[in-house]
Amino acid sequence: MSVMRPQLTGTSGAVASTHWLPAAVGMSILDRGGNAFDAAAAAGFTLQVVEPHSNGPGGDVVISIYPRSTGAVRVICGQGPMPHAASIDRFTALGIEQMPASGLLPATVPGAFGAWMRLLGEFGTMPLATILEPAIGYASRGYPLLPSAASTIAAMAPLFRTEWTASGHTYLPGGAVPGAGSRMRNVTLAGTYERLVREARAASSDRDAQIEAARSAFYEGFIADAIDRFARTEVLDSTGGRHRGLLTGDDLAAWQPAVEEPYTLPYRDFTVHKAGPWSQGPVFLQQLAILSGCDLRGSGLGTVEYVHTLAEAAKLAFADREARYGDPAHTPVPIAELLAPEYTARRRALIGEDASLDPEPGRVDGAEPWIPQAKPEHPGADEPDWMTQLRSGLPTVTPVGPRAGAGNTCTVAVADRWGNLAVAVPSGGWLKSSPVIPDLGFALGTRGQTAWLTVGHPNSLAPGRRPRTTLSPSIVLRDGEPFLAFGTPGGDQQDQWTLQAFLAIAEFGLEPQAATELPAFNIDHFAQSFAPRLSRPGVLVVERSFGPEVLAGLDRKGHRLDVVPESTLGKVCAAGVDPGTGFLRAAAGPRGRQAYAVCW
């Protein structure tokens, strides 16, 4: 294959991100003596500014880290729970049968800020002011607006002018729709960050105490107060009506980000680490466990048999995800049983010569697994385009027809010269999720839309329960040593596209950059996690770059193909260590023409 970008290697630092500015910010932090965790945090806050259509301070994040000092991977959960006032009965009383995609009702506790503070305070070395300085600079002085952000603003402009007026004040400078590449500012958000720094400095001269003071200001101070006030207002949402939110200051004050042990799976001389089943992370491990008994090398990278095998394994693993995954603090999730060799062997045996059109979850604990079914929505005939976009829970504007594309969310991966690895997938709080809070300059996240309003499912809505998130970073060790940290935007497809990149490295010896550029594919069989939860049974989305022979072969096997343009699926970003040379490596997929890697 012809690789579009070189494999970057260096000795001091490696950063990859879905936007070139956060990648540069992360490298600048490493250059100033910060570690991978400092760099990831600074890049993460910058992502909140320069990719407002994909994430924001009111959203969520999952962070995976490998501190060399401990030699153990850890996961920081920045997925906030549902408010304590949120219940199925509450939504039923409002006449709502399926979680709304937008507005205030699906808002969860904003988890991103707390998770970044936990990372910085426990594992970082630099002061809060240094970490926030780049984000403040871009928010106050401006940054070049991405084409995808500009198109989202253009689509939502009528709503921003008439209903979500604080969003209009922020994203429609002078009342006009900004063009791609124009200078965009968010001075209110810059002021929020600056106040956090001031309050932190006023509280103490000690670094750790300042970080705790900033966390307190967010979850118990002026930010929590502003969120509490705003959530009491009525806001037009995707139901077509106006509703107050359920989130309160008490919900924010009661929450703390957790540092958790990951779930792991050995694969050849690698060990893969993923977040728990409150995310979709274990589905990566389930696919890998099923594929461990398949002759992938014999099939050949990118062949009909290779794509077919991965697609069928994905159907089996995602069937279990849909039936089983949820917040394990509320409902037991049998991940150990789902990864057991006996179970995965039974699942592997279900992979046949032809495409399966009715994959079902397996049985492991005697319980009857079941997958909820989405209720169809019936939009009005004269519904404006912005309402169509509100009903779509995805971050950016989407076509009404079959969906395909790189997806949105953000990623940053970092490796430093001391052997630390960090990777984060931030999302939520994007500009079309909910109105901007006037006093703060950012919107709330709507991850609650991924919960079901159906009693008895592991991912059913419940007070204080984390809705299952699609955010899914990965860390891989090789022979116990740091090897690779990686992630991608893409919602439900994240753990398909990153798996394909990992297998290209682990099975076929590709360098990370080449692995990010391979033709990609994904199943679209199950209902997506985001409203309106569309599904396309049997559909396999494939990039045209596979070529006519592979596409024809997949069609003969019974896959319902959705052939999309080349380089449109995923933006895999990775940073790690070359075990042969000890050099650091960074890689960023070229899709979307905005993800970049830096290495020195």
Secondary structure, DSSP 8 states (H G I E B T S, - for coil): ---SS--EEESSEEEEESSHHHHHHHHHHHHTT--HHHHHHHHHHHHHHH-TTTB-TBSEEEEEEE-TTTT--EEEEE-----TT--HHHHHHTT-SS--SSSSTT-----HHHHHHHHHHHH--S-HHHHHHHHHHHHHH-EE--HHHHHHHHHHHHHHHHT-HHHHHHHSGGGS---TT-EE--HHHHHHHHHHHHHHHHH-SSHHHHHHHHHHHHHTSHHHHHHHHHHTS-EE-TTSSEE-----HHHHHT---EEE--EEEEETTEEEEE--TTBTTHHHHHHHHHHTTS-HHHH-TTSHHHHHHHHHHHHHHHHHHHHH-S-TTTS---HHHHTSHHHHHHHHTT--SS--SS-----SSSS-------------TT--HHHHHHH--SSS---SSS--S------EEEEETTS-EEEEEEEB--TTTS-B-TTTS-BB--GGGGSBSSTTSTTB--TT----B----EEEEETTEEEEEEE---GGGHHHHHHHHHHHHHTT---HHHHHHS--EEE--S--SSTT----TTEEEEEGGG-HHHHHHHHHTT-EEEEE-TT-S---EEEEE-TTT--EEEEE--GGGT-EEEE-
